Every structure is written in C-alpha cells, then in structure tokens.
Amino acid sequence: MSKTNIGANTLVWKDVANIVAEVNPKFASLVNEINPGDKYTVYKISYSFGSYIMKDGKFVLPNDLPSYASIEKDLSDYKSMPLSLVLKNASEVFLDEEEKLVPFTIYTTGEIASLWRNLDENQSFQDFFRWNRVAGCRSVFLLPKVTDSGSHARLQKSLQTDIPKPQRLEEQWNIFKDIYMHLCTAPAWETELLVFSRNWVDSILKDPEWVKLKCHLLDIAWKDTAFWRNEMTIRYIFGVFLKKIEDQQGKKIRTKTLAIFRKLILIALGYLPAFAPAIDDSELPAKCIRKAYIDKYKLQKYIPTIMVPKHFEPDQNGPPVYYSLQWDFLYEPYHEDKTQHNVIDVLEEVDVLLKAFINYLTTDAMSSRFYDTPLTCLMAVEFTCFHSSDSTIKNIHNSKEIPNEDYRFTECFNQQNNVFCYSSHFLRGCIRIAHKKR
C-alpha cells in the first residue's frame, strides 16, 4: 500500500471481535454480550504517519479508495468525528489556530476516541472547536538544533525536496513526514483505527439492550471530563491562593507566570499533556527519523533524542514528563506584561508559586478541605526546574543532570560518540513533573 493512501476494510463485529479483545477486553466483552448483527458495520482504516484523521473538525477520508463513496455515505450522519477505537499506534488531537499549535490529547492503542461529541445527543460546544487529529503525534521534535544550512541541504537532497529548515520546534513535524515518505522502508508505519458506523451510536444512546455498553462509555467520558467539570472549583482554589500570595508579596504576579503555574498543576493532575522522550515507535517512526538525521543530516555530536507529547500519570508511579517555557502552548489567553523578564526570572517565579501552593494545600486550615480530592496527589509530585546555564542559580538545576535520573534521554541511541544535548532550546527553561522518590 502506498504511504500516501489510507487502507480500509468494511467489516462487521464478528470479523473484529478477537482483535478488539486483545487491545480493549472490557469493550469487546460488552459488545459480545449484545452480539450486534451484520447491519452494524465497522471500518478498519490504516492512516500513514502524518496523515490527517480529522482536519478543522471534519473527518478525513481520502477519495482514492474504491469503497470511498459507500464509506462516506455510511459515515455522513456523524456531525463530527466518528466513534473509533485505536487498534495500533498513537494519534494526537490538537488545535492549530493563529499559528499556534496546542496539543490536547493523545489516543493510544485500545483507547476509544470521540466520545464527548457522540454522547451529546443535542447541540454541543465541541462543534465550536476546529479540532485536528493526525496519525502519530503532531507535537514532536528533536532536542538537538537542526537548523544548520549545510546539513539541512544534505537532508533536502536525500529527500529530493526543497522543504525549508525548521525555525520553530513545531515545524520539525513537516520534515519528519518527508523523511517517512522518502527514506523509511518497510514495514509501513500506520495508525490503525476501527471506525464504527453511525447506527452503533444510535443504538448505544437509545437501545435498552445496549445500556451496559452505554454506561461503560459514559464512565470513560465522565473520567475524561473531570477537569472540565470541576474547572470552576479549580479556578476558585487558584484565585484564593493567588490572592493570598499577592497580599503577602504586596505586588501582582505576572500574568504569564500565573498561566504557566496553572498549566503545570493541570499537567501534574494528568489532565493536560507535556513532553517525554520517545523510547519506541508507537508515536512516530522514531528509529527511521533518528537514522536519517545521523546518516543524511550528519548530526554528529548529539544523541538524536525525539520528544513526544505524553500525559503524566498521577495515580501510578510512571515516568516523568517535561514542560518548557520555550514551547508556550498555554490553553488560556493572557496579556503580556510590558516589563520584559528573562527565562530564568520566570522559572524562579514559577518555582516559588509551586512550592507555595503545595504548602498551602498542607496547612492545618486547608488540608481537611482538600482531603480526598484530586489535589491530594500533588503531595507525591515533585516539580524540578532546569536551565542549561552553567551559572549557579538557586533552586534551578543544570540541564546536564536530566539523564542522570531519566535514562530515556540516552538509551534510545547507542552510538558512543554522541552525547545528551543539554543545551537544547527546549531545556533552556524546563520543568520536570515527576513522582517523589519513595
């Protein structure tokens, strides 16, 4: 199959029951109890790396398939993205507005996508957003700088393309797509989805025999929307805390510092993604892309560490994630302060706020109120600030220390002459969110 195309198979439940059971046994078990007939069609669709699954809020199905017309007709009743289940590899949902890329969530193998809109029987605010979703992750980049003109020219020659060198981290994805198209050999890298026809959703919403499956999907959606349902309470807690801090300091906290502080708390609660090193090919064809930058671009000094979006897992002792002031993907608009401050100033301000907030949650007056709320998990989270400056800065660690505690930055590449790129633009103002050591 061509890397530019999407493959699709029209199937029914009995054709895919065993495959689904391998990646999502609970869902498969509930559907098996229903035993849906052959009128409930499903489509197994494979998207090559970088292909759009959803573009500006619309489901993308290429028109070069022999079965395109029938699939399009069957899925035309969906108001937005069809209900789907990920069978293989990741995909990312993001917003791309006003030249600002905002990663929102990552769907991995076994996860069910597009529940929010499809479980809304009436009008939905979800239609306001022009969501995008691609095969693989969109918010991906190399830690080492890859803007050398001569090296990029060599890569262009290998790709037989004139794609410009990336000026921003988020622009590297375009080059990664070209590398996959022209330099990556078999096996093909694909995100494989199982897409459900609209009558599945109709029966889930209205048929009493499907009520157990409906309750299961509602439970998933309920957990997924925990932040958005409690946003008013979270904002109130932030507001009370920040007023207390401003009264103590006798001055207003800068709006950008506040926005970063809020974002970091939401990352630590697992609601929003940050970044982590890719350790396999589940988010993108990482091995092939790293090889292209070593062999064609001639990246010689540094390990070609690729960063991918990841959610922190507050309830599990999972690996750390990283947020950088250099990729300013904040979810709320803010007005820039007229006074200019450097990255280290902002890091210090954020560090002070984070420590003060954790202390605020544990004071005698407040601890009982926060007991048994999601905020209690923050007691087991550690925020660590990093910068590549060799100067000694209070409470800010040197980026050289990162791989000492997180092997993922170096284990993906075994060439002895290459070293960790501690001076990366991403790491010049970076906060690690990790579980405290027990």
C-alpha angles and dihedrals in degrees: 000000000000117000090231095058138071122231120216136185123193108221145155129232097269088058094058105026094103093045092052091046089061094057103027111016095173093055092045092050093053093047090048089057089056093043095200116213129240094274087074099081126188130193124217103208127182119205120194119229113292096012116137116248091177126015122190091341096312127112111245120221116163117236096223094083118105088224095044097113096051094045092047091050093049092050097040093095091069113101091208136346115357120242108269143171124216112237099174138012130350135291129193131221115207145154121240109189132147091001090301120122114209116184111213111174143342122224114208134188112307097016124125117229135203096026097137097062097035094051090051101092094190135033116328137200086222087082089065092070121074095218122195126201127184138186106261120003122314099196097068133130145153120257095222118076110260102183100102106133098217094046092047090050089056090051091048090053091052091049093043089226138114095221107154122245113264117264094183132036093246091056092067091079090072090058092045088057091053091048090053092047096049110023108029115092130197138345096063116232109233141164105222119205134185105216119197123217117242095257088068090063092043091055093043090055100041114016114093090209089063096050096109091055090045091053090049092052092044089053091054091048091046091055092044091055096048094115096044092049091050098037094111091054092046092050090049091052091049090048095052092046095047093049088053091051094046091050090051094047095040092225142079120264113237114260095233091052089051092049092051092046092053091046093052092051091051091049090051090051089054095244099115132033129248127175140280136170117276109244098178141009098271094106099035140340089283098163092054093046093049090050091051092054092049098042103031107022089037097225098182112164106044137053108251094237111179119207120212133182115268137174118232114236107221095179095050132055092246130150125286127267129210134223122194131202085214092069100051100192097155118167098216127058117244137178115246114240115244091230112081118225127183125239094261091056090052092046091053092049092049091047091053091049094048093051091046092050093052089049090048091055092053100047116117092246095053108028094082091052093052095042112121093011124115088257090073090074088067088074087072095045125094123203115202124184122215137188132172094229114121090215118104108253122181113250092357117105127210114257089232087077096062100088090047088074101022112052092184090084093065110020095075092071127044103187105124098211094061121084137195111279098233091163092062116141088237092057095050093095107007134156122205117210109202143151114264114254112258 
